[in-house]
Amino acid sequence: MSKAVPPLAAADEHRAPHGPERLGEVVLPDIGDLAARLRFCPQDGRIWLDERRMILLHVSAFASMRRELIDSLGIESARGLLTRMGYESGSTDATFARRVRAHQSATEAFLSGPQLHSLEGIVRVVPVALDFDIANGHYYGEFLWFDSFEADAHIGTYGLVAEPICWTQIGYACGYTSTFMGRPILYREIECRATGHSHCRIIGKPFEEWDDVDRDLAKFQPEAFANRYDLGKTAKRAAPAADANKNQPHFGDLLVGASSAFVAACHMLQKVARTRATVLFLGETGVGKEMFARTLHSISDRADKPFVSLNCAAIPENLVEAELFGVERGAYTGAIEARAGRFERADGGTLFLDEIGSLNLAAQGKLLRALQEGEIERVGGKQVKKVDVRVIAATNVDLGAAVKDGRFRSDLIYRLNVFPIRVPPLRERRDDIPHLMNHFLRKFAARHGKTVTGFAPRAIDALLDYDYPGNIRELENMIERAVILTADGGPIEVAHLFSGDSASGHHLGLGRDGNLTRELTHQAAATGDANDLVDRVLSGKCTLEKIENQLIEAAVAKADGNLSQAARMLGMTRAQLAYRHAKLHEMPTS
């Protein structure tokens, strides 16, 4: 365990912008800007922190829930669940902090986290030492916690215990800092009031700088197969058993995430893994359906048997049956030898059929028979072959609508839809973005032999704000391109992520470096009103966020509610505008 260090001296006043941030004598920023975002609407039964709905919860009620979780799940499972719950809360607050204090120093923006933890009634946080450099991925933080609500809850139920127990709060600190830094940061509670100390003390560092992180990693693993290597790939770990990773996906092919949507999908995967049930993965293009399918195979009883995949959309219609069921010699012109199909090659294992909705009706009928009877017949053949294959299918289209249009058999849907799993799009699992960023950075730095220190602050902002119409596949491609473009030994900048892709660049229209603000400034300059705009912002009469919101509303009104037309006016995509416009109208008015 790392030894605590004294507060560090203030950084040199001539350091470069976005360089290392060091905290010497601690002076927390005024909390007024955060407190002003907290609104109580008793007549509506709602409490809001900015646009996020909050609740007041009795500590005694939390203590009862906590005890029931420990008693029913066991202490380790309860610890992991509460840690992940705190992680999601911290990640949400980090996004909020980046927006609210976008024009303050990185240190002031970061300290929003400890202040929000206090504002939300969780614990009073006192920073002891803070040293971070976002672009170089360096982080060290040490904090004291006073009057921890979680310690109160635990002591009231169990009395003093042997190990630290502020699990939700540790999860919050990890989620907040990981999202703020754009890379996974692990905190450990080295002193806890529930163990007899007068206060709690936590220390945070990147995962790879800690010793023996296996137990810490387990907190972020909703199931054993998730985040298996990502967070602690280079960390110092206890030696694993010889066969511990026998059937685990390799570093480039693992499920990574911490969001509730990701966790729910992982739990569904674990439930169905040991069965023979047919699984149907539903989700948009690029969400990682094949990765989920491969993981399902690797944790099933068929892991030592073949995993065979077929993209149904990539095979010409006249060859689909031959690919699925095989072909006998002379069955058609060009069939010069007999060839086994995907079902035969997957015998005993798993067959993954991607883009299942593109199969023609004839192939659908034969697939239905293979699923029902466990039998296939090669094209041009007369012999029926028994096969033992588990079928996993995936689609990004509405199969129900395809049935209505006469493009898909309803009886085949019933066979495929035994156990559907929806893989959420990346915009619904934003808490996973820092983990995916770090995972892909390591993956492609190793693949291309590059040394990349991390992500520049503005690159992190861009990646957290982007809507990812291409989902995880798009993020993966962006980071691979950025790794290639980045100078050896340097950080990834915004230009590296979107270089040569002006269409993607328009998606950066939100946030402190957003295109909307630049567009408004350019318009003001063209009409001679630039100075007035600057004066309004600097005098505090108006915020950039408010100006952006007004611009969105004005564009939608001018387009008579046509979001596509309004998006073209603003240089954005329709999806990006629709997301922001919907958020504006969800915000409370009181």
Secondary structure, 3 states (H helix, E strand, C coil): CCCCCCCCCCCCCCCCCCCCEEECCCCCCCCHHHHCCEEEECCCCEEEECCEEECCCCHHHHHHHHHHHHHHHCHHHHHHHHHHHHHHHHHHHHHHHHHHCCCCCHHHHHCHHHHHHHHCCCCEEEEEEEEEECCCCEEEEEEEEECCHHHHHHHHHHCCCCCCCCHHHHHHHHHHHHHHHCCCEEEEEEECHHHCCCCEEEEEEEHHHCECCHHHHHHCCCCCCECCCCCCCCCECCCCCCCCCCCCCCCCCCECCCCHHHHHHHHHHHHHHCCCCCEEEECCCCCCHHHHHHHHHHCCCCCCCCEEEEEHHHCCHHHHHHHHHCECCCCCCCCCCCECCHHHHCCCCEEEEECHHHCCHHHHHHHHHHHHHCEEECECCCCEEECCCEEEEEECCCHHHHHHCCCCCHHHHHHHCCEEEECCCHHHCHHHHHHHHHHHHHHHHHHHCCCCCCECHHHHHHHHHCCCCCHHHHHHHHHHHHHHHCCCCCCECHHHHHCCCHHHHHHHCCCCCCHHHHHHHHHHHHCCCHHHHHHHHHCCCCCHHHHHHHHHHHHHHHCCCCHHHHHHHHCCCHHHHHHHHHHHHHCCCC
